[in-house]
Amino acid sequence: MRKPLDELLAQALRLDPKDRAELASELLGSLDGPEDLDAQAAWEDEIQRRVAALEAGTLRLEPWEAVKIRIEKTLRKR
């Protein structure tokens, strides 16, 4: 790394964990580019659809343990 970057990293590492996490989040977020409003609207629509299905009783739910076992089996096959 370049010297200024090394110095900045050293300063950041002296922050308390909460501040380091906030800094890391902000830095990563700055790489994402502008917010995709269409994607945000699509997620909101999907959330509303899922809530409505849950409330109507038409959504098939699985216990976490069953889902976890299925995921572990899939990962072991890889």
N, C-alpha and C positions, 0 to 999 in steps of 0.2 A: 504494500500500500504506500501511497505517497505520504510524506510527513504530515501535512495538515489533516489528512484522513486518519492517520494513526493517532494524532493528538485528539481529534474529535471522538474517536472510538474509545480512547482511554478515559475521556471525560464522561462519556455515556455509560461506561461500565462502572463508574463510581456512583451512579444514581441508585436510588433504592429500587427494588424490584418492580414496584407499582409504576414508578416513573419510567423505568426502562421499557416496561410492557407498553405503556402509552406511547412512548417515542417510537418503538418498533411498529406499533399499529399505524401510527401516522405516516411513517416512512413507507411501509408497505402499501398503504392506501394511496399514497402519492404516485405509485407506479401503475395504478389501475386505470388512470385516465378519467374522463368525465363519466358521470353516472349515466347509465342507460335507462332512460325513463320508460321505454317500452318494456324492458325486462322487469323493472320494478312493478309496473302495472300488471304484467303477466303473472308475477309471483303473487300479487295481492288477489288477483282473480282466482288463482289456483288455491290459495289459502281459503278463500270464501267458499269455493266449490267443495273442498275437503271438509270444512266445518259443517256445511249444509248436509253432506252425505253422512257425516258422523251423527249429527242431530236427527237425521231421518232414519238412522239405523240401517242404512244400505251399504255401509262401509265394513269390509271384512277386517277385523282386528286380530292380531296375533300377540301372544304373550312374548315379552322380551326374551325369555329363555329360549323359546323356539326359534326366534329370529337369530339369536346369537349362535345357536347350534348350526343353523343353516349357513350362516356366514363363515363359521369356522370350517365346516366341511368344504365349502367352496374354496377357501384359502388353502386348505391342505392339498387340494387337487392341482394347484398351480405348481 
